Protein backbone atom coordinates (compact mmCIF):
# COMPACT_ATOMS: atom_id res chain seq x y z
CA UNK A 1 0.00 0.00 0.00
CA UNK A 2 1.31 3.43 -0.94
CA UNK A 3 2.04 6.17 1.58
CA UNK A 4 1.37 9.87 1.07
CA UNK A 5 5.07 10.56 0.57
CA UNK A 6 5.00 8.23 -2.46
CA UNK A 7 2.79 10.82 -4.18
CA UNK A 8 4.96 13.86 -3.35
CA UNK A 9 7.23 14.89 -6.20
CA UNK A 10 10.66 16.25 -5.21
CA UNK A 11 12.17 18.81 -7.54
CA UNK A 12 15.87 19.49 -6.96
CA UNK A 13 17.24 23.04 -7.21
CA UNK A 14 13.83 24.78 -7.25
CA UNK A 15 13.28 27.68 -6.85
CA UNK A 16 17.06 28.00 -6.47
CA UNK A 17 20.11 25.78 -6.35
CA UNK A 18 20.37 23.62 -3.24
CA UNK A 19 16.61 23.58 -2.49
CA UNK A 20 14.74 20.27 -2.62
CA UNK A 21 11.20 21.46 -3.40
CA UNK A 22 8.44 19.16 -2.15
CA UNK A 23 5.63 19.53 -4.69
CA UNK A 24 2.07 18.78 -3.56
CA UNK A 25 0.56 19.19 -7.02
CA UNK A 26 1.44 15.56 -7.70
CA UNK A 27 -0.60 14.59 -4.61
CA UNK A 28 -3.57 16.72 -5.70
CA UNK A 29 -3.50 15.36 -9.26
CA UNK A 30 -3.82 11.75 -8.17
CA UNK A 31 -7.23 10.76 -6.77
CA UNK A 32 -5.72 8.09 -4.51
CA UNK A 33 -2.97 10.43 -3.30
CA UNK A 34 -5.42 13.22 -2.55
CA UNK A 35 -7.79 10.88 -0.72
CA UNK A 36 -4.94 9.43 1.32
CA UNK A 37 -3.50 12.86 2.19
CA UNK A 38 -6.82 14.18 3.46
CA UNK A 39 -7.57 10.97 5.37
CA UNK A 40 -4.15 10.98 7.06
CA UNK A 41 -4.38 14.66 7.99
CA UNK A 42 -7.91 14.18 9.29
CA UNK A 43 -6.69 11.37 11.58
CA UNK A 44 -4.07 13.74 13.00
CA UNK A 45 -6.78 16.30 13.80
CA UNK A 46 -7.97 13.93 16.52
CA UNK A 47 -11.44 13.29 17.87
CA UNK A 48 -13.88 15.73 16.23
CA UNK A 49 -15.70 16.06 19.56
CA UNK A 50 -12.55 17.72 20.92
CA UNK A 51 -12.48 20.70 18.53
CA UNK A 52 -15.02 23.15 17.20
CA UNK A 53 -13.46 24.85 14.17
CA UNK A 54 -10.95 24.06 11.42
CA UNK A 55 -8.76 26.99 10.34
CA UNK A 56 -6.90 26.88 7.01
CA UNK A 57 -3.94 29.09 6.14
CA UNK A 58 -3.76 30.74 2.74
CA UNK A 59 -3.74 29.16 0.36
CA UNK A 60 -2.80 25.52 0.42
CA UNK A 61 -4.25 25.12 3.90
CA UNK A 62 -7.60 25.76 2.23
CA UNK A 63 -7.09 22.73 -0.04
CA UNK A 64 -6.69 20.35 2.88
CA UNK A 65 -8.58 22.08 5.69
CA UNK A 66 -11.89 22.58 3.93
CA UNK A 67 -12.47 18.89 3.09
CA UNK A 68 -11.55 17.95 6.66
CA UNK A 69 -14.03 20.51 8.02
CA UNK A 70 -16.67 19.21 5.61
CA UNK A 71 -16.04 15.56 6.58
CA UNK A 72 -16.21 16.39 10.29
CA UNK A 73 -19.18 18.77 9.93
CA UNK A 74 -17.17 21.67 11.37
CA UNK A 75 -17.04 25.33 10.35
CA UNK A 76 -14.07 26.31 8.20
CA UNK A 77 -12.29 29.63 8.80
CA UNK A 78 -9.86 31.33 6.44
CA UNK A 79 -6.63 33.06 7.46
CA UNK A 80 -5.57 35.17 4.50
CA UNK A 81 -2.96 37.64 3.38
CA UNK A 82 -3.71 41.24 4.25
CA UNK A 83 -6.40 42.89 2.15
CA UNK A 84 -8.11 39.70 0.93
CA UNK A 85 -10.99 39.43 3.42
CA UNK A 86 -14.09 41.62 2.87
CA UNK A 87 -15.36 42.16 6.45
CA UNK A 88 -13.78 43.66 9.55
CA UNK A 89 -10.52 41.89 10.37
CA UNK A 90 -7.68 41.77 12.84
CA UNK A 91 -4.14 41.37 11.55
CA UNK A 92 -0.79 39.99 12.62
CA UNK A 93 2.56 40.87 11.09
CA UNK A 94 5.44 38.43 11.29
CA UNK A 95 9.02 38.18 10.07
CA UNK A 96 10.11 36.40 6.93
CA UNK A 97 13.66 35.56 5.92
CA UNK A 98 13.88 38.89 4.03
CA UNK A 99 11.13 41.19 5.24
CA UNK A 100 7.71 40.87 6.81
CA UNK A 101 4.24 39.61 5.93
CA UNK A 102 0.80 40.27 7.38
CA UNK A 103 -2.12 37.88 7.68
CA UNK A 104 -5.71 38.55 8.71
CA UNK A 105 -8.80 36.82 10.02
CA UNK A 106 -12.38 38.07 10.20
CA UNK A 107 -13.09 39.56 13.62
CA UNK A 108 -16.17 37.36 14.01
CA UNK A 109 -14.61 34.11 12.71
CA UNK A 110 -13.67 32.60 16.07
CA UNK A 111 -15.88 32.81 19.15
CA UNK A 112 -14.37 33.00 22.65
CA UNK A 113 -13.69 29.51 23.97
CA UNK A 114 -13.82 27.73 20.62
CA UNK A 115 -11.28 24.95 20.20
CA UNK A 116 -9.38 25.19 16.93
CA UNK A 117 -7.38 22.89 14.68
CA UNK A 118 -5.11 24.73 12.24
CA UNK A 119 -4.41 22.98 8.93
CA UNK A 120 -1.74 23.79 6.35
CA UNK A 121 0.26 21.92 3.75
CA UNK A 122 3.72 22.62 5.16
CA UNK A 123 5.55 23.67 8.29
CA UNK A 124 8.97 25.13 7.59
CA UNK A 125 10.06 27.84 10.06
CA UNK A 126 6.61 28.01 11.69
CA UNK A 127 6.31 31.79 11.33
CA UNK A 128 2.99 31.87 9.51
CA UNK A 129 1.26 29.41 11.82
CA UNK A 130 2.65 31.19 14.91
CA UNK A 131 1.10 34.42 13.60
CA UNK A 132 -2.21 32.60 12.96
CA UNK A 133 -2.17 31.26 16.53
CA UNK A 134 -1.82 34.82 17.83
CA UNK A 135 -4.85 35.90 15.77
CA UNK A 136 -6.97 33.00 17.03
CA UNK A 137 -6.00 33.61 20.63
CA UNK A 138 -6.69 37.35 20.34
CA UNK A 139 -10.24 36.39 19.36
CA UNK A 140 -10.52 34.13 22.43
CA UNK A 141 -10.02 30.80 20.66
CA UNK A 142 -7.87 27.96 21.94
CA UNK A 143 -5.59 26.20 19.47
CA UNK A 144 -5.96 22.47 20.09
CA UNK A 145 -3.40 21.39 17.50
CA UNK A 146 -1.67 22.26 14.24
CA UNK A 147 -1.75 19.67 11.45
CA UNK A 148 0.47 19.69 8.37
CA UNK A 149 0.84 17.43 5.38
CA UNK A 150 4.63 17.94 5.35
CA UNK A 151 7.27 19.13 7.78
CA UNK A 152 10.76 20.33 6.94
CA UNK A 153 12.28 19.37 10.28
CA UNK A 154 15.66 20.94 9.48
CA UNK A 155 14.09 24.41 9.63
CA UNK A 156 12.99 23.90 13.26
CA UNK A 157 9.43 25.15 12.84
CA UNK A 158 8.29 23.26 15.93
CA UNK A 159 10.50 25.57 17.99
CA UNK A 160 8.23 28.52 17.07
CA UNK A 161 5.23 26.45 18.19
CA UNK A 162 6.43 25.22 21.59
CA UNK A 163 3.52 24.51 23.87
CA UNK A 164 1.24 23.50 20.99
CA UNK A 165 0.45 20.03 19.66
CA UNK A 166 2.09 19.85 16.21
CA UNK A 167 1.39 16.90 13.90
CA UNK A 168 2.62 16.15 10.37
CA UNK A 169 1.89 13.30 7.99
CA UNK A 170 5.34 13.43 6.36
CA UNK A 171 8.51 14.59 8.09
CA UNK A 172 11.56 15.38 5.96
CA UNK A 173 14.78 15.59 7.97
CA UNK A 174 16.33 18.44 5.97
CA UNK A 175 15.21 21.85 4.83
N, C-alpha and C positions, 0 to 999 in steps of 0.2 A: 504494500500500500504506500502511495506517495505521501510525502510530507509537504507542508506549505513551502518550505525552502526549495523544494525541487521545482517549484513554479517561478521562483524569483530569478530573473536574469541579471547577471553581473556584467557590467560594462567597464573594462579597465580604462583608466586615463580619461574619465569623463566626470565633470566638465573640464578638468585639467589634469595634467600628468601627475601620477601618483595616487589618484583617487580611484577607489573601486566603487562605482556607483551601483547601488542595489535598486533595480528597476521593478516597480510593482505593476507596470502595464502588462507584463507577461502573466501576472496572476489574474488581473482583471479580464484579460482576453481569453482565458480558459475557464469554461463553466465549472469544471471540477475544482480548479485552483481557487476560484472566487468563492465557491461554496465552502470549501475547506477553510479558507482564510477567515471568513465570517464566523463559521462554526467554532473555530479554535479561539478567536478573539472573544466571542460570546461566552465560552466556557470560563475564560479568565475574568470576565466581568463579575462572576460569582452568582449567588442566589438572587434572582430578581426581586425577592421580597425584602432584600437588604439595601436596595437603592431605589430612588424615585425618578431620577432624570439621567439621560445620557447626553453628554456634551461632546460635540465634535469640533475639532480645530481646523480652520481653513487650510487647505481645501480638501486634502486627502482624508482628513478625519471625518469629513462628511460622507465619503464613499463607504466607509466601514461602520461608522457610528449610526447612521440612519437605519440601515437594515437591522442592526442589533436592537435599536429602540423599537422598531416596528415588530420584530419577532417577540420582544418581551413586553409589548404593549405599554411602552414608556414614552413620555414626551422627549422630543429631540431639540436641543438648544444649540444654536450656532455661535461660535466665537470667530469673529472675522477681523480682517485688516481694517484699520481706521477708515471711516468714510463709506463703508459698504452696507451698513445697517440703517434702515429708514426711520426707526423710532428713536426715542431718547435712550442714550447709551451711557455707560461708564467706560473708561479706557485705562489701559496699563501700558506703559512704555518699558521696554527692556533692551538690554545690550545685545548686539550682534558682534561677530568677529570684527567687522569694520563699520561701525555705526550703531544706529538704534532702529527699532521698529515699534509700532504701536498696534495693539489689538483692542477690540471692543466687544461688548455684550450688551444686549438690551437690558435696560434697568429693571424691567419686570420679568425677565426670563427665569430667574431663580428666586424661589420664595424662601424666607428665613426657615432654617431647619431642614430643608430638603437635602437628601443624601445623593451625591453625584458620582457618576463614573465618567471620566474623561477618556475619549477614544481618539487616537491618531495613528497614522501609518508608521511613524518613525520617531524614536527618541535618539537624539544625537547629544547635544550639550544640555538639553533640558530647559533651555531658556524660555521657549514659547509656552511650554506647559506650566512652568513655574509662574509665568505672567498670568496665564488662564486661571490657575489656582487662586491667585490674589484677587482676580475679578470675582470669582465665585464666592470666595470668603467675604469679600466686601458686601456682597448681596445677602449674606447670612447663610449661604449654603455650606455643606460639609462635604469635602472630597473624600469619598470612600476608597477609590482606587483610580489608577491611571493605567490604561491598557493600550499596548502598541503592537502592531504587526511585527515590526523589526526594531532591534536595538543595536546601536553601534557602541558596544561596551567600552571601547578604547577612548571614547570622548567623555566618559564619566558623567553622563547625564543624570544618573541616579543620585549623584552627589548634590545636585541642585534640588532634588526632590526628597531629601532626607525627612523622615517622619511620615511619609506617604507610602501606601502600598503600590508598588510599581510592578507591572506584569508585562512580559513580551512573549509573543509566539516564537520568534526567531531571535537568537542572540549571536551577533557576529563579534568576535573577539577584538578586531581592529577598529579602525576609524572608517 
